[in-house]
Amino acid sequence: PCLPISVDPQKLTYLDEQRYYVIPEGVQPVLKTFRIEVLFWGLRELKRVQLFEVERPKVKVECGGKHLESEEIQSYKNNPNFKEVVRYIDVELPEQSYLHPPLTVFVVEHRPFGHLALVGSHVVQNLMIYALRDHGGEEEEEEEQKPKVRQNSMKVSPLTSVKNMGLSSLTVKQSKIPINPMKIVNAPLKKLKRKVEELEEEAPEKEELDWWSKYYASLEELEKQAAEREEMEEEAETDGVNLTMANIEEEEEEVDVVEIEPPKRKKIATLKLYERDLESEFIDFQDWLRIFPLFKGQAITEDDEEDNEERLMGKYKGSFLVYPIDPEDKDDTTCQITNGIPKNSPVKVLVRVYIIKATSLAPTDPNGKADPYIVVKVGNQSLDSKDRYIPKQLNPTFGEVFELTVSFPLETELVITVMDHDLVGADDVIGETRIDLENRFYSRHRASCGLALYYDTLVPLCRLLSGLSNSLTSTTY
């Protein structure tokens, strides 16, 4: 690249004391003062560094030449959380977000003789992910200011409108109507019949009700809803082939409008089941408490996933909040990132884990089968169903319940392992899954995740303790 002939090259001014060149105003981006609030929550799963365990770590944040340090954790083994959770820095950044420099998080530890050991680091490439967002207040005001449109009280028949548009001779498929309009009228009547049939079922005995009754009733309800959707789609496809708008007009006179009463309470209070794991449904429960993996060194191989597992040194839990401020507001020390955040203190919770079933397990025995059982582990606590292993099964239904009392922040990760029972030799590991209990507990989704409309108060297993049971029971392992 070179300058056009019509442009005279300018020699950049070099400042000897600062040791940098002065960029011309036409090229230099417009800078603005941004405040970066940092939430220091805690550190998790730190590995050994230079053969020694990490005892007193601290976090350093660097962005745009500015540095910010957290307090030093006095005893990582006893309490890996920070006491002072929020600090901030003011940084001069370009107004254009694509010109923002990355933000780097370092976890270090001061060791004897002035040695500073680097535990791991994480680079945040896009700061605007953590930008302060408005909650739609302006939009609500605009909606209130809009004049209310007076609605016409005259009843308009959709079929009459279609007739006036000249679509009577067209088929439903040609008229671009996705479903048979008669199904819109008849579908509520069919649903009413089905609901009446459900309400006519005999109520189960209270002694027979437990969590598994709720689960299988919820599963049956989910299957019925899926079958109803498929049935309506098939009927719409078959009935809409030869049906014309003129035929619909003939049937209009035969249609009777029926008022449908709201459904009554079900005999069994059902659960809300999800088709996939809850972490995928609720963005890993990182709505306000983010998890930043800490790595050592730099990736040099093409296989990033395997390389990242070897380079992983631990996790930093926290968050950031980035927003522009006026120069006169620099003296304001009020932080907004702490709004609605609970206290960062140790807490004990009860975790109830329901293991329902496993599907498509990998065979580990010579006969192409496996003898699976479950191992549930949190910290130093471990429970298993080895005495109740299921022989020669790759799709077992376990039906197990485990209860553990855990303490945050020392015990935060739940590990569920499926093992293969062997009579001779050590048992083999078939697979495992890990769940961050701390993020599930502190997430704002906890209060509404999987809540049912009704609850059977006489069933002890239906109670939600610490908000964890409803989250864990909704996942199928």
ABEGO torsion letter per residue (X at the ends): XBBBAABBBBBBBBBAAAGBBBBBAAABBBBBBBBBBBBBAEBBGBBBBGGBBBABBBBBBBBGGBBBBBBBBABAAABABBABABBBBBBBBBABAAABBBBBBBBBBBBBGGBBBBABBBBBABAAAABBBBAGAAAAAAAAABBBBBBBABBBBAAAAAAAAGAAABBAAAAGBABBAAAAAAAAAAAAAAAAAAAABBBBBAAABBAAAAAAAAAAAAAAAAAAAAAAAAAAAAAAAABBAAAAAAAAAABBBBBBBBBBBBABBBBBBBABBAAAAAGGGAAABBBBBBBBEBBABABAAAAAAAABAEBBBEBBBBBBBBAAAAABABBAAABGBBBBBBBBBBBBBBBABBBGBBBABAAGBBBBBBBBBBEABBBBAAAABBBGBABBBAGBBBBBBBBOAABABBBBBBBBBBABEBBBBAEBBBBBAAAAAABAAAAABGBBABBBAABAAABBBGGAAAAAAABBX
